[in-house]
């Protein structure tokens, strides 16, 4: 369970066509750029702003920090973590976990 002060979210940076996308799965935030590093940097800034907003709301539950992941990105995450080699439909630059 993510809170404004602790937690972990999954991220994926991938290319679709000529555009790089960076996705924070648990927050349903997507950033895009012509450069994968810039897309990821923009994603981290967007996540920080999102968490700061959640702190200001001061809700007893943090549903906005623990959203249901878009099925398309959940499927891509599963492909990336499959024990069997499965060809991804995208060029993936990086993926992993980031701390809140």
C-alpha positions as CSV (number, residue, x, y, z in Angstrom):
1,X,0.0,0.0,0.0
2,X,1.5,3.3,-1.1
3,X,1.1,6.4,1.1
4,X,2.5,9.9,0.6
5,X,5.5,9.1,2.7
6,X,6.4,5.5,1.7
7,X,5.7,2.9,-1.0
8,X,6.9,1.5,-4.3
9,X,5.6,1.9,-7.8
10,X,6.5,0.0,-11.0
11,X,7.7,1.9,-14.1
12,X,8.3,1.0,-17.7
13,X,10.0,3.1,-20.4
14,X,9.2,1.9,-23.9
15,X,9.1,3.1,-27.5
16,X,6.0,3.0,-29.6
17,X,6.7,4.3,-33.1
18,X,9.0,7.3,-32.8
19,X,7.9,8.2,-29.3
20,X,9.3,7.0,-25.9
21,X,6.8,6.6,-23.1
22,X,7.4,6.3,-19.4
23,X,4.6,4.8,-17.3
24,X,4.1,4.7,-13.5
25,X,1.8,1.7,-13.3
26,X,0.2,2.2,-9.8
27,X,-0.5,5.9,-10.5
28,X,-1.6,5.6,-14.1
29,X,0.8,8.5,-15.1
30,X,2.3,8.5,-18.5
31,X,4.9,10.9,-19.9
32,X,6.3,11.0,-23.4
33,X,9.4,12.3,-25.2
34,X,11.8,11.8,-28.1
35,X,14.4,10.6,-25.6
36,X,13.9,7.7,-23.1
37,X,15.9,9.4,-20.3
38,X,13.9,12.6,-20.6
39,X,10.6,10.6,-20.6
40,X,11.7,8.9,-17.4
41,X,12.9,12.2,-15.8
42,X,9.5,13.8,-16.7
43,X,7.7,10.8,-15.2
44,X,9.6,11.1,-11.9
45,X,8.7,14.8,-11.7
46,X,5.1,14.0,-12.4
47,X,5.0,11.3,-9.8
48,X,6.6,13.7,-7.2
49,X,3.9,16.3,-8.0
50,X,1.2,13.7,-7.8
51,X,2.4,12.5,-4.4
52,X,2.7,16.1,-3.1
53,X,-1.0,16.7,-4.2
54,X,-2.0,13.5,-2.3
55,X,-0.3,14.9,0.8
56,X,-2.4,18.1,0.6
57,X,-5.6,16.2,0.2
58,X,-4.9,14.4,3.5
59,X,-7.5,11.6,2.8
60,X,-7.7,8.7,5.2
61,X,-7.3,6.4,2.2
62,X,-4.8,6.8,-0.6
63,X,-6.8,5.3,-3.5
64,X,-5.1,7.7,-5.9
65,X,-1.7,6.3,-4.9
66,X,-2.9,2.7,-5.4
67,X,-4.9,2.6,-8.6
68,X,-5.7,-0.4,-10.7
69,X,-3.2,-0.6,-13.5
70,X,-4.3,-0.1,-17.1
71,X,-4.5,-3.7,-18.6
72,X,-2.2,-2.9,-21.5
73,X,0.6,-1.9,-19.2
74,X,-0.1,-4.7,-16.8
75,X,0.3,-7.1,-19.7
76,X,3.5,-5.5,-20.8
77,X,4.8,-5.8,-17.2
78,X,3.9,-9.5,-17.2
79,X,5.7,-10.0,-20.5
80,X,8.9,-8.4,-19.1
81,X,8.7,-10.6,-16.0
82,X,7.9,-13.8,-17.7
83,X,10.2,-16.8,-16.9
84,X,9.8,-17.8,-20.6
85,X,11.1,-15.5,-23.3
86,X,8.2,-13.7,-24.9
87,X,8.7,-11.1,-27.6
88,X,7.5,-7.7,-26.4
89,X,5.5,-5.6,-28.9
90,X,7.6,-2.6,-27.9
91,X,11.2,-1.7,-27.6
92,X,11.8,-1.4,-23.8
93,X,14.5,0.9,-22.5
94,X,14.1,0.1,-18.8
95,X,11.7,-1.1,-16.2
96,X,11.7,-1.7,-12.5
97,X,10.6,-0.4,-9.2
98,X,11.0,3.1,-7.7
99,X,10.5,4.2,-4.2
100,X,7.9,6.8,-3.3
